[in-house]
C-alpha cells in the first residue's frame, strides 16, 4: 500500500530528499506517485508535520 501526503503538508521538501525511489513531486502540497512508491515509510518518518500516512 502506497503512502499519501495530506493537507497538513508544509511543502518543506524534507520528504523529497528522503524518498529512495523519487516518487514524491513538489507543489503547494506535495504528491506521491503510488506507482513509484516502494511503501518503505521513509518519507513518513522524515516528515516534521506528520503529513504523510498510508493510503
DRENVOLUM-987816 format. One record per residue: residue number from 1; chain; z, x, y of N, C-alpha, C, O, CB in turn; residue in three letters. Coordinates in nm, 3 decimals. Glycine has a CB too. Layout:
<recs>
NUM; A; Z; X; Y; Z; X; Y; Z; X; Y; Z; X; Y; Z; X; Y; ala
...
</recs>
This chain:
<recs>
1; A; 0.000; 0.084; -0.118; 0.000; 0.000; 0.000; 0.000; 0.089; 0.124; 0.085; 0.178; 0.137; 0.122; -0.096; 0.000; unk
2; A; -0.092; 0.067; 0.213; -0.104; 0.147; 0.335; 0.006; 0.112; 0.435; 0.077; 0.012; 0.420; -0.242; 0.125; 0.400; unk
3; A; 0.019; 0.196; 0.535; 0.115; 0.172; 0.643; 0.042; 0.110; 0.761; -0.080; 0.118; 0.771; 0.185; 0.304; 0.686; unk
4; A; 0.118; 0.047; 0.850; 0.060; -0.010; 0.972; 0.152; 0.024; 1.089; 0.271; 0.049; 1.072; 0.041; -0.165; 0.959; unk
5; A; 0.093; 0.024; 1.207; 0.167; 0.054; 1.329; 0.189; -0.077; 1.403; 0.095; -0.153; 1.427; 0.091; 0.158; 1.418; unk
6; A; 0.314; -0.104; 1.440; 0.350; -0.229; 1.505; 0.335; -0.219; 1.657; 0.302; -0.113; 1.711; 0.492; -0.269; 1.469; unk
7; A; 0.360; -0.329; 1.724; 0.350; -0.335; 1.870; 0.458; -0.251; 1.940; 0.454; -0.236; 2.062; 0.360; -0.479; 1.916; unk
8; A; 0.552; -0.198; 1.866; 0.655; -0.111; 1.924; 0.603; 0.031; 1.950; 0.676; 0.115; 2.000; 0.777; -0.104; 1.831; unk
9; A; 0.477; 0.057; 1.915; 0.417; 0.188; 1.933; 0.416; 0.228; 2.081; 0.374; 0.150; 2.167; 0.273; 0.190; 1.877; unk
10; A; 0.463; 0.349; 2.109; 0.465; 0.401; 2.246; 0.346; 0.494; 2.271; 0.338; 0.555; 2.378; 0.597; 0.477; 2.273; unk
11; A; 0.255; 0.506; 2.176; 0.136; 0.591; 2.187; 0.172; 0.735; 2.224; 0.109; 0.795; 2.310; 0.040; 0.533; 2.292; unk
12; A; 0.275; 0.788; 2.160; 0.323; 0.923; 2.192; 0.244; 1.032; 2.121; 0.244; 1.147; 2.165; 0.469; 0.936; 2.155; unk
13; A; 0.175; 0.998; 2.012; 0.093; 1.094; 1.940; 0.162; 1.169; 1.827; 0.097; 1.246; 1.756; 0.041; 1.192; 2.035; unk
14; A; 0.289; 1.148; 1.809; 0.363; 1.219; 1.705; 0.304; 1.194; 1.567; 0.289; 1.287; 1.488; 0.510; 1.179; 1.707; unk
15; A; 0.270; 1.072; 1.538; 0.220; 1.036; 1.405; 0.085; 1.100; 1.374; 0.059; 1.138; 1.260; 0.208; 0.884; 1.393; unk
16; A; -0.001; 1.113; 1.475; -0.134; 1.172; 1.453; -0.119; 1.315; 1.401; -0.189; 1.355; 1.308; -0.217; 1.170; 1.583; unk
17; A; -0.030; 1.390; 1.461; -0.010; 1.529; 1.420; 0.048; 1.540; 1.279; 0.029; 1.642; 1.213; 0.082; 1.598; 1.517; unk
18; A; 0.118; 1.438; 1.233; 0.183; 1.442; 1.102; 0.096; 1.390; 0.988; 0.121; 1.423; 0.872; 0.310; 1.362; 1.107; unk
19; A; -0.004; 1.310; 1.017; -0.085; 1.246; 0.912; -0.174; 1.348; 0.841; -0.260; 1.409; 0.903; -0.172; 1.134; 0.972; unk
20; A; -0.153; 1.368; 0.710; -0.231; 1.469; 0.636; -0.376; 1.428; 0.610; -0.459; 1.513; 0.577; -0.163; 1.498; 0.506; unk
21; A; -0.408; 1.299; 0.623; -0.544; 1.254; 0.594; -0.623; 1.216; 0.719; -0.740; 1.179; 0.708; -0.539; 1.136; 0.500; unk
22; A; -0.562; 1.224; 0.835; -0.632; 1.188; 0.959; -0.662; 1.040; 0.970; -0.762; 1.001; 1.031; -0.761; 1.265; 0.969; unk
23; A; -0.577; 0.958; 0.912; -0.601; 0.814; 0.908; -0.562; 0.740; 1.035; -0.590; 0.621; 1.049; -0.527; 0.756; 0.793; unk
24; A; -0.498; 0.810; 1.128; -0.447; 0.744; 1.249; -0.539; 0.773; 1.367; -0.578; 0.887; 1.390; -0.303; 0.791; 1.280; unk
25; A; -0.572; 0.666; 1.442; -0.654; 0.683; 1.561; -0.577; 0.639; 1.684; -0.495; 0.547; 1.679; -0.785; 0.602; 1.549; unk
26; A; -0.604; 0.707; 1.795; -0.533; 0.682; 1.920; -0.585; 0.556; 1.990; -0.698; 0.512; 1.966; -0.546; 0.802; 2.014; unk
27; A; -0.500; 0.501; 2.076; -0.534; 0.384; 2.156; -0.409; 0.340; 2.228; -0.307; 0.409; 2.225; -0.591; 0.269; 2.068; unk
28; A; -0.416; 0.224; 2.293; -0.296; 0.172; 2.359; -0.184; 0.157; 2.257; -0.069; 0.193; 2.282; -0.325; 0.035; 2.428; unk
29; A; -0.220; 0.104; 2.142; -0.134; 0.103; 2.024; -0.217; 0.171; 1.916; -0.330; 0.131; 1.889; -0.088; -0.046; 1.981; unk
30; A; -0.162; 0.273; 1.855; -0.236; 0.348; 1.755; -0.264; 0.261; 1.633; -0.194; 0.162; 1.609; -0.160; 0.474; 1.715; unk
31; A; -0.366; 0.299; 1.557; -0.404; 0.224; 1.437; -0.418; 0.318; 1.319; -0.455; 0.435; 1.334; -0.537; 0.147; 1.460; unk
32; A; -0.386; 0.266; 1.201; -0.401; 0.341; 1.077; -0.514; 0.277; 0.996; -0.513; 0.156; 0.972; -0.267; 0.343; 0.994; unk
33; A; -0.610; 0.358; 0.955; -0.719; 0.312; 0.870; -0.663; 0.297; 0.729; -0.629; 0.396; 0.665; -0.842; 0.412; 0.874; unk
34; A; -0.653; 0.173; 0.679; -0.593; 0.152; 0.546; -0.672; 0.218; 0.433; -0.616; 0.246; 0.328; -0.580; 0.005; 0.518; unk
35; A; -0.801; 0.242; 0.454; -0.884; 0.305; 0.351; -0.861; 0.456; 0.345; -0.885; 0.519; 0.242; -1.031; 0.277; 0.376; unk
36; A; -0.813; 0.514; 0.455; -0.789; 0.658; 0.460; -0.641; 0.691; 0.437; -0.608; 0.806; 0.407; -0.835; 0.714; 0.593; unk
37; A; -0.553; 0.593; 0.452; -0.409; 0.615; 0.438; -0.374; 0.650; 0.293; -0.414; 0.582; 0.199; -0.331; 0.490; 0.483; unk
38; A; -0.297; 0.760; 0.278; -0.256; 0.805; 0.145; -0.123; 0.746; 0.102; -0.071; 0.780; -0.005; -0.248; 0.957; 0.142; unk
39; A; -0.066; 0.658; 0.184; 0.061; 0.591; 0.154; 0.174; 0.693; 0.131; 0.259; 0.674; 0.044; 0.045; 0.502; 0.030; unk
40; A; 0.172; 0.800; 0.210; 0.274; 0.904; 0.190; 0.400; 0.879; 0.272; 0.508; 0.928; 0.236; 0.216; 1.039; 0.227; unk
41; A; 0.389; 0.803; 0.381; 0.506; 0.772; 0.463; 0.544; 0.878; 0.564; 0.643; 0.862; 0.636; 0.620; 0.746; 0.376; unk
42; A; 0.468; 0.985; 0.571; 0.499; 1.093; 0.665; 0.497; 1.042; 0.809; 0.583; 1.081; 0.888; 0.399; 1.208; 0.649; unk
43; A; 0.403; 0.958; 0.842; 0.393; 0.905; 0.978; 0.516; 0.820; 1.012; 0.569; 0.830; 1.123; 0.265; 0.821; 0.993; unk
44; A; 0.559; 0.738; 0.919; 0.675; 0.652; 0.943; 0.801; 0.735; 0.963; 0.885; 0.702; 1.047; 0.694; 0.554; 0.826; unk
45; A; 0.814; 0.842; 0.886; 0.930; 0.929; 0.901; 0.929; 1.001; 1.036; 1.035; 1.027; 1.092; 0.933; 1.032; 0.788; unk
46; A; 0.811; 1.031; 1.088; 0.799; 1.106; 1.213; 0.808; 1.019; 1.338; 0.838; 1.070; 1.446; 0.669; 1.181; 1.214; unk
47; A; 0.783; 0.891; 1.326; 0.775; 0.803; 1.443; 0.912; 0.786; 1.511; 1.005; 0.733; 1.451; 0.720; 0.666; 1.402; unk
48; A; 0.923; 0.831; 1.637; 1.052; 0.819; 1.707; 1.086; 0.675; 1.748; 1.200; 0.645; 1.781; 1.052; 0.907; 1.829; unk
49; A; 0.985; 0.588; 1.747; 1.007; 0.449; 1.787; 1.033; 0.357; 1.667; 1.068; 0.240; 1.686; 0.886; 0.398; 1.865; unk
50; A; 1.016; 0.408; 1.546; 1.030; 0.323; 1.427; 0.924; 0.216; 1.422; 0.947; 0.106; 1.373; 1.167; 0.259; 1.424; unk
51; A; 0.805; 0.250; 1.475; 0.698; 0.152; 1.488; 0.600; 0.151; 1.371; 0.498; 0.082; 1.378; 0.624; 0.177; 1.614; unk
52; A; 0.627; 0.226; 1.265; 0.535; 0.231; 1.152; 0.608; 0.179; 1.027; 0.718; 0.221; 0.994; 0.482; 0.377; 1.129; unk
53; A; 0.541; 0.086; 0.961; 0.600; 0.024; 0.841; 0.494; 0.002; 0.736; 0.375; 0.007; 0.767; 0.669; -0.110; 0.876; unk
54; A; 0.535; -0.023; 0.614; 0.439; -0.053; 0.508; 0.373; -0.187; 0.536; 0.438; -0.283; 0.577; 0.507; -0.055; 0.371; unk
55; A; 0.242; -0.190; 0.512; 0.164; -0.312; 0.536; 0.188; -0.413; 0.426; 0.131; -0.522; 0.429; 0.014; -0.280; 0.546; unk
</recs>
